[in-house]
Amino acid sequence: MRLASLLAFRSLLARPSRTFFAVFGIAIGIATVVGIFTLDHNTILGLSQPSGSDWRADIEVSPTVKTLDPRRDLAGIPGVAKVSAFFQNEVLAQLPDDSSKAPRRTRFYGIETSEAKGLGVYRVEKGKDLDPHNRNQEILIGNGLAEDLRLSPGDRLTLIRPPSSAKKLCVDGQIQLVHPDKPLPPRAETFLVAGILARERLGARSRGRLVIADYARGRDLFEGVNIGETFVIKRDPRVDIERLKMSLGESYSYDINRQILVGQAADERAFRNGVRFAGLLTMVLGLFVIFHTLSIALIERVREISTLHALGTTRRQIAGVFFLEACILALLGGVAGLGLGAAIAKILLKLKITTLGVGKNIEVFEIPWGTVLPLIGVGCAMALLGSVYPILRLKKGSSAAGLGGEQAFESNEGSRGFRFFSAVLLAFALPLLYIIVVPSVGEFAATFATTLFIGTGFLSLLVGLPLLVPEVLARMGAWFAKPLQRWFPFAGLLASRTLLERPTRIAVGIIGVAMVATAFIVLKGMTNSLSAEIDVWSDVALKDRLFITDIPDVDYETFKGVVLDHPEVLSIEHGSMRTYAPFLIVGIPDDQLRDYGPLQNENLLHRFRERRGIIVSGRLATDLGYLPGDEIPIRTGRGVVELFIVIAVSDDYGYAPHPDERLYGVISARTMANDFCVKPTRVNRVSLRLKDGSDDDGKVLADLRSKLELAFPGAGKWRYESGRFIHDFFRYDIDRDFFLFDIILGLSALLAAMGLLNGQLLSALERRKEFGILRALGAEPRQIAGATLVEASLTGIIGGLLGLLMGSILSPLVIGALELVSGLPLPTRGAGWFSLYVLIGSWALAVLAVLYPIWRTNRLDPVADLRTG
C-alpha cells in the first residue's frame, strides 16, 4: 500500500498539467449537474414559500347539486392525496362559570380531525390532538384565545352559536342582504379544551383567537345553519395539476392555492425538465471525456507500466497504483465539483437566473443533499471506471513490447471490448442511473423526461458506435487531411498519420465536440419552435390590437365614445370586469364582439348572451380538455355553483398582457353583472381592435393617445402597447429565459475543450521521443504545431458535422416531448442559420483547446526527449 501511495502521488505531482485538467474536467461535469439541481431546488423553495405563516389548503372545492356523495367522489379522484370536509363561521366563546362577562367573538373551524394531520392544518403546542372517536366534546383553541381567557388543556369552554344573520350576496346583479328563511336562536354547548395551538398555519389566523372542532361536532353546533358544503384537498404531486383540474372541473368549482402551482404549470414543467435534460447531456459528456481521458492515459503509459513490471512490481501492485491515482482524481474532482456547483447556483440566483426564467428574486439557499450526493457518487464512480476497466486488461500486455515503446498492452479484442463496455455504460447505464437519482417534474413530465432520456440514450448510442469502430472517424479525418497536404505538406502528412495511428483518441475528441454541437442544435430548435408558437398565437390574440392599461378607473361610456370615434378602431374589449372562479373570467359587453371572431355567428351570440355561455381560450381548452358543449362548474357571487356552457374555443377576445394569463374564459358583461355583481360602469384596462394593418406603425397609437389626453387629464401617463410590441417582447422573453441553457451549454463546451486539451496534452507527453526525433531531423516547432492545429481543425469540423446530423435527428423528438407536457401546439422548427454558427464554433472550440498543448510541446527539450522518451 505504501508503494502504491508513493507511486500514485509521485505520478500526479510529476504531471501537474495532466492532473489539474483531469480534476478540472471531473469537477466541471459534476458541478454542472450539482448547480442545476441546487438552482432548481432553491427556485421552487423560494417561490413557493408563503408570504406569511397562515395555512391555506392546496385546493378548496365546492360541489354542484348533481354530486350526490362529494366526500367519496373526491377521495377516488387521481391526484387527491387527502380530503376533508371543512367549514368556518363565527362563534361566541365564554367561560362556563363566568356569565357576567360578554362572550368573545371567535373564529370557528370545523374539519375532519382524522385527516387534519395529513393536511398539515395545525400543530398542537400544549395538550393533545383531537380524537374523532372520543365521545367527549373536545376542541382545540388558539394561543391568543387561551391567553385572553387563561385557559389550559383540560379546562372547559362554552361555545355559543350566534343568532343567524343576513348575508351579503349577489342577487340578480345587485348586492343584497339575504335574510334566513327561519331565523335560528342562539345555541350553547360546553367543550373540553384538548390542546392549545401553536401560532402557525391555521393557528395563526385571527391573532390566535380561534377554535377548531371535529367537523361532525361543529355541524351539530351549527345545526340548521347554511354553512355551505366545502372540501379542502391535499394534492398528490405525482399527478399533474392539469389532470387534477380536469377531474375536478367536471363536478366542482375549485380554488387552487397558487403556492402549489410554482413550477407545476405545463410550460414550467417543460422548462425544468428541459434543464434536467441539458444536465444529463452535460453529465454524459463530462464523464465520457474523463472516462476516456483516464483510460487512454493508462493505455498510453505503456513504458512506465512495463518498467515497473520489469523491476519486479506485480501487476496487482501496478493496478493498485493506477486505481489509487484514479481514486484521488475522482475524489478531488467530486469535492471541487460540489463546491463549484454550489457556487454556480449561488451566483445564478444572485443574478436572478432561475429554472423558471430570468428576473425572479430568490432569498433562500440550501443544497438538496438527497439528490446532490448520489449525483456526485455517480460522477466519481464513472471516473473510476475509466481506469478500472483498462487495469483489468493489464495482464494481457507484453512487458518486453512495452519497454520497446510499442502500444501492445491492448489487443484488438481487448480494445474492442473496452469500447463496447464504454458505449454501453454511457448509452444505457448512465441515463438509467440519472433517472433513478433525479426525480422528474410531474406526471406527464415523466413521459417527457423518459422521452428525452431515450433521446439521450440514442445520442449516446450514436456516440458509442464510432467508439466501437473509431477507424471510420480516423479515416474520415485522414481523407479530409489529404487536400491540406498541398498547402501544408509536412503538417498535413503528420496529422493524417496521427489520425490513423491513434483512432480512439481522435474519436473521443470528435464525439465530444459532436455532443456539444448536438445540444446547441436541439436547443435552438426548441427556442425556434416556441417562438413559432408565439407567432401563431399572436396572429389571433395580438394582431391589430392596442392595449391600454394603468387607467385610473374612468367612466366606461365616456371612454368608449372617445376611442370609437377614431376611424381605425373597430371595437373595444372591456378588460376590467374580471374574477377568478376557478380560472380568470373576463366579462365583455357583447355588442363589441359581434363583428369578429366566433360571435359573428348569431346563434353563438345568442347563447353567449342568454345561457351562461363562456368562450375559453385555446390554452385553457388544451390544458383542461374543454370542448364546445362542455359544462364548467363556477361558484357565483350568490355562493351557488352554476354550470356555464362552453360555446367556443378562441383567443379572439379577452386577452390582457398585464398580468399575462393565457388560461382564461370570456363571458358577456350582462352575465358578469348578474352572477358576480361586477358591472361595466368604470374601466381601468382595455383592448382595442384595429383595422387590418393599423398597428404596423405608431401613427394610430399616437393619434389615439392625443385624443385621450384631450379627453382625460393624465392620460399621457397611461400604458399604451401595441400587439406587435407585446409579440416582440414575448419573443425576447423566450430568448432571455433560455439564457440558463446557454450557460449550461457553455459549460458543456468547456468540458469538450477539456477533453480535447487532455487528449492533446497526453499525446504530447507520450510522444516526446517522436517529437525529439522530428526536431533532430530538422522539423521546425511551427511545423509540429501546424500538424496539431490541422488535427484539431479536422476534429472540430468532423465533430460539428456529426453534431448537425444528430441534432437534426433529435430535435423533432425533443420538440414533440415539449409539446406533450406544455400543452402548446408547437410547430417543428430547425436551427436554421444557427447551424452554420455551430459548425464554425466547433472548429474554433477544437483549435482553442490545443493552444496550451502546442505551447507545452514547443517548450520541450528535444535532446532530453531523445534520451528519456
N, C-alpha and C positions, 0 to 999 in steps of 0.2 A: 504493500500500500504506500510505503514511503517512497519507493522508486516511482510508482505511478504518479504520485503527487508532485515529486520533484520534476519529472519529465514534462508533465502536463503544464505546470506553472512556467517552466523554462520555455516551453514551446509558445505559450501565449505571450510571454514577455519578449521573446525573440522576434516575434512578428506582430508588433503593436498595431500596424495598419490593418492587417487582416483581422486581428482580434477586435479592434474598435468597430470596423464596418460590419463584422458578423453580429456583434452585440447590438449595434445600432439598427441593423436590419430586423433582428428579432424584436427589438423594442418598438420600432415603428409599426410592425404588423400587429403586435399586441396592443399598443397604445391606441391605434385607430378604433378597434372594437371596444376597448375599455372606455375610450372617450365618447363613442356613440351611445352606449347604453347608460353611462353615467349622465350624459346630457339628456337623454330621453327620460330617464327616471326622475331627474330634477325638474324637467319641463312639466311633466304630468303632476308631480308632487306640488310644485309651486303654483300652478294654475288651478288645481283642484282644491286647494285649501280654502275652507270657508272664511268669509270676511270676519266672522265672529265665532263665538263658541256655541251658538244656538244650534239646535238639531232640526234638520229637515229630512223628511223621508226621501228616498231615491225617487219614488213615483207616488203620487196620490191620485186615486181614481174614483169616479162616481159612475155607477151602472145605469143603464137605461131601464125603463119599465119592463122591457122584454126579458131581462136577465132574471131568471127565477131563483137561482142559488149562486149569488156572486162569489161568496167565500170559496165554495168548492170549485167553481169555474176558474177563478184566478189561480188557485193552487195547482191546477193542471196545465197552465199556460207555460210553454217553454220560455225560460228567461226570468221567471218569477222564483226567487230563492226562498223568500219568506213573505207572508202576507198576514195582515191583521186588520180587523175592523177597528175603526178609530172615530172618535168624535171629541169635540171640545165645546165648552159652554161656560157661562158664568155661574158661580155658586157662592153662597154666603157661609162663612166659617165662624164658629163660635164655640167657646169652651162650654162643656155640658153644665157646669155648676156656676156659670157666670153670665146669667141672662141680663144683668144690669147694663152691660156694655153692648154697644151696637155691633152687630155682626160685621166681619171684614169681607169686603168683596174680593173674591179669589177666583183664579182661573182653574177650571176643572177639565181634566183629560181622562177619557176612557179608552183603554187599549187592552187587547188580549195579552195578559201578562205572560202567558205561556210562550208567546212569540216575541215579547219585548226585548229579551236579551239578544236574540238573533238579529233583531233590527237595530240594535245599538241605540235605543231610545234614551236611556238614562243610566246613571251609575249611583248606587246606594252608598252613601258615605258613612252613615251610622245605622245600626239596626240590621234588619234583614229585608230581603226582597219579598214581593207579594207571592203568595202561594194560591193559585187559582182553585186548588182542591180544598183549601181550608174553609170550613163553614163559617168562621168568624168574618165579619165585615171589616176588611183591612184596607188601609190606604197608605200611600207614600206622600210625604209633604216636602215642599221646597225649603231650602235653608232659610230664606227670608221669612217665610211664614212661621217656621219653628222659632226663630229669634223673636219675632213680634209677640207670639203667644207663649214663649218659653216652654215649648213642647219638646219631649224626648220620646224615643221609641218606647212603646208600652202605654203611653198616655192615650186619652180618648178625645175625639173632636167631633162636634156636631156640624153636619153639612146641611144647609137649608137650600132647597131648590127655590129660586126666586119666582114670584108670580110671572106667568107668561106675559110677554110684552110684544108690541108691534115690531115688525121688521121692515127695513127699507129694501124694497125690491123694485126691479124694472117691470112695470106692468103696462103693456100697450104703449110703449115708448115714453112712459112717464115714471119717474122715481116716486114711489108712493109708500106710505106706511100701511102695511098689511097687518091687520089685527087677527089674532087667532079666532077660529070659529067658536071655540069653547074655552074661555079663559080658565086657567088652572090655578088653584090656590097654592100658597107656599106649602112645601113638604119638607120635614126634617128627619134625618136619620143620624145615628151616632156610629162612628167608625173607630177602630183601633189603629193607632199610628204604628205601622210595622217598621218603617225606616224613614230616614231623612236623606234627601237627595243632595249630591254634590252640585255645585253651581257650574254645571257644564251640560252640554246637549240640551235636552228638554228642561232640565233643572235650572237652566239659566234664564228661562223666559220669565217675564213679569217680575223681574228682580227677585226671583226665588219664591214669590208668593203664589204658589200653585199647589194643586192636589192631583195625584194620579190614583185611579182605581181600576180594578179589572173591568173590562168592557161590560160584562153581564151585570155586575153590581151597579155600574154607572147607569145602565139603561133602566134598572129598577128605580133608581133615584129620580130619573127624568122621565118616568112613565107618562105617556100621553103627550110629551113634547116632541115636535117635529125637529129632530136634530140632524136630519139628512143621513143618507147612507153613504159613508165614505170608507175607503180602504187604503192603507199605506202598504207599500211594497218595497222589499229589498231586491235589487236586481242581481241576477246571476250574470257576471261579466263574461262568461263563456258564450253567451248568446248575444248576437249583435243587437244594438239598440233599435235598428230599423225593423228587424224581425219581431221584436217585442212590441214595438209601436203598431205594427201591422195587426198583431193578435189582439192587442188592447183596443185598437180603433174599431173593431167590429161591434163591440157592445159597451164600450166605456168612453167617457170623457176623461182625459188624464192631464195631469200637470207634472212635468218632469223637472226635478232639481237639476239646474244647469251645471252644478259642480260635477255630476257624474258623467256629463257629456264631454268633458275635457279629453281630447284625444280619441274620442269614440265615434265621432261623426265619420261617415264613409270616406270622405275625401281626406280627413285627418289620419284615419287608419291606413289609407293607401300611402300617404306620405311617410308615415312612421315605418310601415313595412318596407317601403322603398329604401329608407335609410338602413334598415336591417339588411336588405339585400346588398346594398353597397358595402356594408360592414362585412358580410360574408365574402363578397368578392375580394375585398382588401385582405381579409384573413387568408383566403385561399392563395392569393398572390404572394403575400408576405411569407407564409410558411412554405410555399412552393420554392420561392427564391432561396430561403435559408436552408431548407431541406437539401436542395441540390448543391448549394454552396458548400455545406459541410460534407456532403457525400463526395463531391468531386475533389474537395480539398484532401480528403482521406485517401481517395484512389490515386491522386496525382503525387502524393508524398511517398512514392514507391521506394526511393533510395533511402529515405530516413527509416522506413519500416524495415527494409532489408538489412541496413546496417545494424539496427538494434537486434534483429534476429541473428545476424552473423556473430554478434558479440555475446550470444548466449541467452538473450532475453526470450522468454517463451512467448508464443502467440497469445496466450491468455494474458500475460503481463502487458503486451503491446495493446491488446484490446482494452485492457483496463486504463491505460494511459489515455487513449483516444476517447473512451467513454467518459472518463473524468473531465477531460478537456471540454467535451460537449456539454456535460452537466454544468460546468462553470459558466460556459457561454449562455446556456439556456436560463440558468438562474439569474445571471446578471441582466440578460435581456428581459426576463419576466419582471424583475424589480424595477428596472428602468422603464419598461412599458407601462407598469402600473402608475408610477409617478408621472410619466409624460402624458398618459391618457387622462388622469385626473386633472392635470394642468390644462390640457386641451379643452376639456369640458368646462372648467372654471373660466377660462379666457373667453370661450364662445358665449357663455352665459353673461359675462360682463359686457360683451359686445351686443347682447340681446339677440343672439342667434340661437334658435331652439329647433327641436324636431317638429314643431308646429308652425314654423315660419320665423320671419325676422321681425324684430321690434317689440317682442314681449319681455316684460321685466320679471325676472325670477329672483327672489330674495333667498331662497333656501339652497343648500348644497349638502348632499350626502352621497356616499358611494354605495351602490347596490351590491354589497359583497356576495350575496347569494348567486348573482349572475357573473360578476366580475372574476371571482376566484376560479370558478370552473373554466372560464374562457382563458385565463392565464395558464391554467393547468393544461388545457388542450394545446395552446401555443407552445409551451415548453415541451410537452410530450412529442409534438411533431418535430420540433428542433432536434430532440434526442434521437428520434427515429432516423433522422438524416445521417446520423453516424452509426447507429446500431446495426442497420442492415449491411452496410459495407464491411463492418467489423466481422460479421458472420461469414463474409466471403474471404477473409484474410488467409484461411487455411488452404485455399486453392492456389495461392500465389507462389511464385518461384523466387527465392531469395537471391539466387545467382543472377537471374534475369533482372531483378530489381537493382542489384549492385551495378549492373551494366547499363542502367538507365532506361530499361525497357518498361513499358506500361503493361506488365504481364500479370498483374495481380488479379485482373478481372478477365475471365474468359468470356468468349462471346455468349455462352449460355448464361453465365453469371450476370453479365451486363444486361442481357435482355430480361432476366429475372428481376433485377433491381428496377429496371424501367417499368416493368409490369406492376411491381409492388408499389412504386411511387404513383403510377397512374391510378390504380385502384384506390389508394389512400386518399388522393386529392379529389378524385371524381365522386367517390361514394362515402368513404368513412368520415371525412371532414364535414361535408354538408349534413350527414346524419347526426354527428355529434353536435353540430351547431343547432339543429332543430331541437335536440333533446335539451340543450343547455339554455337556449334563448326562447322565451315564450313569444308566441305570435300575438298580434293585436286583434282581438275579436274573433267571431265565428267564421264569417266569410273570409276574414283576413287570414285564417289558417289555410284556406284554399289558395288565397293569393300567395301566401308565403310558400306553400308547398309547390305551387306553380313556378315561383321564382327559384326555389331550391332545385327543382327539376331542371330549370334553365341553367342554373349554376353547375349542376351535375353534367348537363350536356356540354357546357363550356369547358368544364374540367376534362370531360372525355375527349373533346377535340384537342385539349392540351396534352392529354395522355398519349394519344395516338402518335403524334410526332415524336414523343419521347421513346416510344417503342421502336420507331424507325427513324431516328434522328438523321440518318444518312440522307433522307429525302430533302430535309431542310438544308443540310450541308451542301448537297449537290446543287440545290437551287441557288444558294449563295455563291457557290463557285461559278455557276453559269452566269449569274449577274456580274461576277467579278471579271469575266473574260474581256468584255469591251473596255474595262478600265485599264487593262494591261497595255493598251495602245498609248495611253497618255501617261500612265504611271507603271512602267514595266516591272520594276522591282517590287513596289508596294502591292501592285495587283497580283503578282505571282505569289508573293509570300502570304498575302491574305487568303488567296484561293487554296494554297496548300494547308494553311492552318484550319480553314473551314472543313476540309476533307479529313484531316487527321484528328480533329477534336470535335466530332459532331455533337456529342451530348452537351458539352458546354455551350456550343453555339445554339443548339436547340433550346436550352434553358433561357438564354438571353432573348431569343426571338419570341418565345412563348410569353415571357414576362412583359415585353412590350405589347404583344398582341392582346393580352388580357386588359391592360390599361386602355388600349385603343378601343377594345370592345365595350368597356364600361362607358367611355366617352360617347360612343355612337348610340348606345342604348339610352343614356341619359338625355342626349339631345333629341332622340326620337320621342321620349316621354314628354319633354317640355314642348316640343313642336305639336304633339297631339293635344296636350292640354290647351295650348294657345289656339289650336284649330277649333277646339270645343267652344272656347270663349268667342271666337269669330262667329260660329254657327248660332250660338245663343244670343249674342248681341244683335244679330240681324233681325231678331224678333223683339227682344226686350229693350234694346238701346238705340236702334237705328232711328234717326229723325226724332229724337227726344231731347227735351231740355228739362233738367231737374233743378228746382229752386227749393232750397231748404234754409233753415235758420230764420224763418219768418216769425215775427213776434205776434202770432195769433191775430191776424187781421180778419175783417169781415169777408166771408167767402163770396157772397154775391157781388160785392164791390170789386173784389179781386178778379172774379170771373169776367165781369164786364170789361175791365181794362185789358186783360190778355186776349180775350176772344175777339176784341176789336182789331187785333193785328191780322193782316190778310194771310200770313203764313201759318197761323195757329189753327189747327183743325179741332182740337178738343183739349179738355183739362181733366186730369185724374186727381181727385181729392185724396191726398195721402195722409191726412191727419186722423181719419176715422179708423182706428185700429185697436185690436185687442188680441190677447193670447189665450186661446181655449180650443185645443191644446197646442196649436201652432199659430203663427202670425195670421190674423184675419184682417183684411183691409176692406173697408166699405167705400164704394164709389158711386156717385149719382149715375144711374143707368142712362140718363139722357145724353151723357157724354161718351157712351161706349157703343152706340148702335151703328156708327159709321165705319167701324173697322173691327177686325178680329172675329171670333165666333159669334158675337152678339149681333152681327149683321143678319143672322137668321132670326126671323120674327118669332118662331116657335121657341127657340132657346132664350130669346129676350123675355118672352112671357114667363117661362119657367124660372128664369133668374129673378124676375120681379116678384112673382106671386107665391112661389112654392119653396121658399127657403133654398133656392138654388145656390150652388157655390161653384166657382171655377178655380181649379187647383193648378198650381204651377207645374211645369214639366218635371222639375227636380223633386217636388213633393210627391207627385204621382209615381215617379220611379222608385223613390225610397220606400214609400208605404204601400205601393201596389194599387193605387186608386185608378179606377176606370169610370167612364161616364155611366151613370146609373147607380153607382155605389152610394151607400148611406154612411155619413160620418157623424157619430155622436158628439155633440158640442154642448157644454154647460152654458146656459144663457144667464143673463142678468137677473132672471127670476129665481135662479137657483135650481132650475129644472134642466135635465139633459134632453135636448131636442135633436132630431135627426135632420141633417142637411143633405141634399141630394147633389151629387157631382153631375153637373150638366156639360162640362167640357174640361179638357186639359189644354192649357195655353199659357204662354208667357207674354201675351199681348197687353195685359193690364196689370197695374198694381205694384210693379217693382219700384223700390226706393233704395238708393245707394247708401244711405246713412241711417241706421247701420245696414250693412249688406246682408240680405236674407233672401235666399232663393227658394226656401221652403215656405210657401205661403198660399193662402186661399183668398179669393175675392168674392164678396157678397155685395148686394145692392145697398145703397145708403139707406133705403127705406127699411130693409131687414135689420141693418145695423142699429138704426134708431129704435125700432120696435122691440128687438130682442136684447139689446145691450144698452139702450138709452144713451148712445153716442151719436150726436147729431151734427150735421154738416154746416153749422152756422158760422164757425170760425175755422181758420186754416193756418197751419204752420209749415206745411210742406206740400209741394205739388209736382206733378209731372205733366209737361205739355207735349202733346202730339203735334208734330210739324208736318208740313207738306214734304213730299219726297225730295231729298237732296238739300233740304233747308239748313241742315247742320254742317254742311261741307265747309262753310266759312263762318266767321264770327259776326256777320252782319246782322242776322236775325237776333242773335243773343244781345248785341249792342243796342239794337232798336228797342227790344222788349225791356231791357234794363233802363233805358232812358224813360220809357213810358211809365214804368213802375216807380221810378224816382220822382216823377212829377206827381203821381197819384198818392204815394205813401212816403212820408218823410222817413229817412233812414233806410230806404230800400237799397241804397248803394252798399250797405253792409251785409246784405243777404248773400247766401252762397248760390252761385249760378254755375252749373256744369252741364255741358253737352253730353249726349250719349257717346259721341266719338271720344271725348276726353276720358270718360269712365272706362270705355273699352280699352283705351291705351294704358290706363292705369292698371287694369287687371292683367294685361299682358306683361307690364313691368313688374307687377307683384309676383307673378309666377316665376320670372327670372330671379327676382330678389330672394324669394323663399327657397329656390333651388341652389342658392349660394352655398348652403351646407353640403350639398352633393359635390359642388366644385371643390370644396375643402377636402372632402374625403377622397375625391379622385386625384387631387394634388398630392395627398399622402400616398396614394397608390402609385402615382408616377414616381415619387421619391423612392418607394420600395423597388420598383422596376429598375430605377437607376442604381440602387444599392446592389441589386443582383448583377447587373452588367459590370459595375465597378468591381465587385468582389471577384467575379469571374476573370476579368482582365487583370486585376492585381495578382490574383493567384497564378494566372498564366504567366505573368511577367516574372514572378518569383521562381516558378518552377522551370522556366525556360532560360534561366540566367546563362547556362552554358551555351545554349544555341545562340543567344544574342551576343555572347562574348566571341564566339567563332565568327559570326557575321561582321562584328566590329573589327576583328583582327583581319578579316579578308577585305576590309575597305568600305564596308557599308556605313553610311552616314546615319547619325541619330535621327535626322529628319526622315530618312527612308524607312527606318524601323517604325517611327511614329506614324508615317504615312500608311504603312501596312495596317497598323492598329486602327487608324481612322477609317480606312476602307472597310475593314472587317466590321467596325461599329456601324458605319453607314449602311452596309448591307443588312446587318442585324435589324436596325431600326426600320428600314424600308420594307423588308420582308415581314417583320412583326406588324407594321402598320397595315400592310395589305391583308394579312391574315386576320387582324382585328376588324378591318372593314367587313370582311366576309362573315365572321362570327357575329358581329354586331348587327348586320343586316338580317341574319337568321333569327337572332334572339329578340330583336325589337318588337316584332308583332306579338310574340309570346308575352313579353313584359307588358305591353300596352293592353293586351286582352285581359291580363290579370288585374291591371289597374282599373280597367273599365268595370270588371266584375264587382269589385268592392266599393268603388266610388259612386256607382250609380250614374255616372256621366257617360253619355254616348260619345265615346272618343273616336274621332277619325284617326286612322293609322297613318302616321307621317314618319318619314325617314329623317336622317340627319342633314340632308341637303348639302349645301356648300361647306358645311362644317366638316364633312368627310375629308375634304382637301386639307383643312387645317389639322385634322388628326394625323394625316399622313406626314405632313411637314413636322408636326410636333413629335411624332415617333422618331423621325430621323434626328431631330435636334436633341431629343432626350438621350438617344444612344450615343451621339457624339459627345455631349457634355459629360456623360458618365465615364468616358475613357480618358478625359483630360488628366485626371490625377494619376492613373496608372502610366500614362505616357510620360508625365513629368518624373514619376518614380523610376521608370525604366531608363530614362536618359541620365539619371544620377548614378546608375550602377557602374562599377569599375570593370571594364572588360577583362583586364588581367586577372583580377580576383575571381571573376566569373569563370574563366577558363580553368583555374586551379580548383575551385570549390564547387562549381556547378555540377 
